[in-house]
Amino acid sequence: MKEDAVTPWEAWDIKSKTLKELQEEFAQKGLPKFRALQVFRWLHRGVGDFSQMTDLSKDLRQDLAQSYRIVTAEVAQKRVSKDGTVKYLFRLFDEEYVESVLMHYKYGTSICISTQVGCKMNCSFCATGKSGFSRNLAASEILSQVQAASQDAGVRISHIVLMGMGEPLDNYENVLRFLELVTSPEGLQIGMRHISLSTCGIVDKIYDLADRKYQLTLSVSLHAPNDAIRSRTMPINNRWNIGELLQACKYYGAKTGRRISFEYALIQGVNDTDACALELAGRLKGILAHVNLIPVNDVTGTGYRKSRIEQQKRFVSLLESRGIPATVRRTLGSDIEASCGQLRRKVEGGNDHES
Ligand code: SAH
């Protein structure tokens, strides 16, 4: 994981630094400690320029501008769904793009953010992997998606899901750093219990995360009850199979006391039979689990179709009859291709600001 930690822009990327790191750097420059706290607060309030840090002297602002750069995410495109969901395409400093989705719920506003430009995992049903992998996002770039969407929409974001483009546990060091920043009492102060992290099953990192005992919600993209189906749809299964993955999930539950959310995209004729439901129930027995069923979303070129409504209902009731809690997830933003698996890293043709 070390290579993730050392990004080429690390030295100048002031927004990726923790308060402690900033205090140490400022001390080395001979600056008083409280200056670091002032700067940290400005960065986390989302200012894009040192000149806006009005309680610092002009000299200091100029010095900082020479040593550092403030990473931001620029809104390149924006689409608004009938249901109010907003999909953003953000431009990064090097002309790479990522998408994020802002969703409004009764309990607050949630944002689904990306952790990588593209993805290496190549799940057969997902659009993100289709255009390949470009690079990891720095912690500042993950955070900037939250700030930019919040500023654009004029709302306070209460919940975060790391379920956009990319595999968070394949960019582990930067994601851990992001978690530290976004939960900071001097920053956005979003509680761990309001954060979900979704993984395709990077087993060694699940063990590591468990040992940290964070109170975040772990979502595991399972999508199959056995290795034959899972290896066909998710290449990661050839590295760690379902048995190994579920062992790690048990460990996670035991360490953190948190229920794991298993994602299961229902694909007609692939993984949605009664036999699949029963096999899944058998495998999840004894794990503190909830199954989130998602009728597979359309992705061009996959040929996959959503399960029929009756079969979705049957799948839920078969799981529940075996004591496994399950729900079919409500889909938001499907009219703007903002649903699970539909995020891409390319600028799309067509209208900006559709609604
Ligand atoms: N890499 C992480 C997070 C990104 S994907 C992961 O694999 O969990 C977010 C969720 O959307 C995952 O559960 C993923 O499997 C699911 N997904 C991908 N493509 C989908 C599709 N076409 N329909 C429904 N869910 C999909």
Residues whose N, C-alpha, C, O or C-beta is under 5 A from the ligand:
A	BS01	SAH	F125 C126 L162 M163 G164 G166 E167 P168 S198 T199 C200 S221 E263 A265 I294 P295 V296 N297 V299 C340 G341
